[in-house]
Amino acid sequence: MNPGKKPNEHPYDVIIMGGGPAGLSAAIYASRAGMRTLVLDKNPDAGALSYAERIENYPGFPDSVSGPYLLSLFDKQARTLGAEIVQQQVMGVNFKTPLKEVMTPDNTYSARTVIIATGSMGRNPTIPGEKKFLGKGVSYCATCDAPFFRDRHVALYGEFKNIVHELEHIRNFAEKVYLITPEKELGSRQNKVVDGVRKVSLLTDSNIKKIIGDEVVKGIIIDDGKGNEISIDVSGVFIFIHGRMPVVDYLFHAVETNKDGCVKVNKADMSTSSKGVYAAGDVTCSQTRQVILAVAEGCMAALSAQRFTQ
Ligand SMILES: Cc1cc2nc3c(=O)[nH]c(=O)nc-3n(C[C@H](O)[C@H](O)[C@H](O)COP(=O)(O)OP(=O)(O)OC[C@H]3O[C@@H](n4cnc5c(N)ncnc54)[C@H](O)[C@@H]3O)c2cc1C
């Protein structure tokens, strides 16, 4: 986050955090209603829909549709209707002032209303040492924390499509980057992305077993998939293995959540405990997590935001 940056001079009517089905459906309704609409999305490859190879139950696609393709259609429709979609990770919010603020590493944006739609692909720490060293070398956000690892050795751990996306943020700072992925084999196109790239070592079929250190991270133990445990000295470990937890870390309790971290909403209008702030999709932990429900909740949240601004 760059605290020196001032909020945009021209506030948006609505900022939507998350560009999955819930966020993009909200963007379609909001922009079509003439609202000045901004969508901030961390990475289109990181949401639940991007993992769905085949969707057979979303109406309008009798021959099924791939999740990423369906997402690209939502994205296109939102842009066509005038929504601004920016690939940036939200790192903090301020809902205390009438003009709400949303912080990313590059900017602070302001808006009259906000919609939370960051899904539920968040993680519960499971690797020994992960929780202990969170914020002390362990991070879930390369754009946020990469500069802390200037001239250091770091590990990026997760699915290749996600870690390679984060690589561009970290490469400018770290001296050496280990890309560690459980995937056994990568396609030739994927391999090409990192082949011979200076400072980068790729370790496939590998998993981090333990993160070690004292006050801060000093290294990791990995399982190399052949039964060997290998110790690697690193100062930073960026983890991009997904779980099933609502993604709310960047909210810092700005809205009420239940004991599982799900954003509490009034299902009649998708309003949260903070006035002018709405939530939609998997982040609200509906009993059934489906695209059609996320899309419906996004629509309701946008219509409520529109009413709020009138
Ligand atoms: C493997 C799999 C198969 C599935 N199959 C089906 C199916 O067949 N049919 C069906 O209806 N549903 C299916 N689902 C469920 C469906 O994909 C989800 O219910 C739906 O995608 C939820 O939408 P969402 O917008 O709430 O969240 P997501 O789709 O998870 O989108 C959240 C977005 O928020 C972004 N984000 C997260 N944190 C931040 C941040 N800090 N700043 C900015 N952006 C952020 C993410 O990058 C992501 O783009 C499947 C899910 C999975 C995982």
The ligand as an ORCA input file, in Angstrom:
! r2SCAN-3c Opt
* xyz 0 1
  C     -13.439    -26.492     -9.440
  C     -14.745    -25.736     -9.350
  C     -15.817    -26.146    -10.122
  C     -17.029    -25.442    -10.076
  N     -18.059    -25.855    -10.863
  C     -19.219    -25.166    -10.872
  C     -20.294    -25.522    -11.741
  O     -20.224    -26.518    -12.480
  N     -21.412    -24.754    -11.706
  C     -21.549    -23.667    -10.916
  O     -22.580    -22.992    -10.982
  N     -20.558    -23.311    -10.064
  C     -19.392    -24.014    -10.025
  N     -18.385    -23.653     -9.167
  C     -18.624    -22.568     -8.187
  C     -18.488    -21.179     -8.816
  O     -17.312    -21.118     -9.592
  C     -18.479    -20.121     -7.724
  O     -19.653    -20.244     -6.928
  C     -18.435    -18.705     -8.296
  O     -17.298    -18.541     -9.130
  C     -18.384    -17.656     -7.175
  O     -18.252    -16.390     -7.737
  P     -17.619    -15.167     -6.917
  O     -17.626    -14.026     -7.870
  O     -18.326    -15.034     -5.641
  O     -16.140    -15.615     -6.549
  P     -14.876    -16.000     -7.469
  O     -15.327    -16.633     -8.739
  O     -13.980    -16.788     -6.583
  O     -14.210    -14.609     -7.835
  C     -13.590    -13.824     -6.869
  C     -12.645    -12.841     -7.556
  O     -12.122    -11.952     -6.573
  C     -10.742    -11.728     -6.830
  N     -10.075    -11.326     -5.582
  C      -9.821    -12.054     -4.471
  N      -9.192    -11.310     -3.548
  C      -9.052    -10.076     -4.065
  C      -8.492     -8.851     -3.586
  N      -7.935     -8.754     -2.370
  N      -8.508     -7.769     -4.417
  C      -9.069     -7.835     -5.655
  N      -9.621     -8.972     -6.145
  C      -9.614    -10.062     -5.372
  C     -10.250    -13.071     -7.369
  O      -9.046    -12.918     -8.113
  C     -11.447    -13.499     -8.234
  O     -11.295    -13.021     -9.569
  C     -17.164    -24.333     -9.206
  C     -16.089    -23.942     -8.408
  C     -14.885    -24.627     -8.475
  C     -13.720    -24.180     -7.614
*
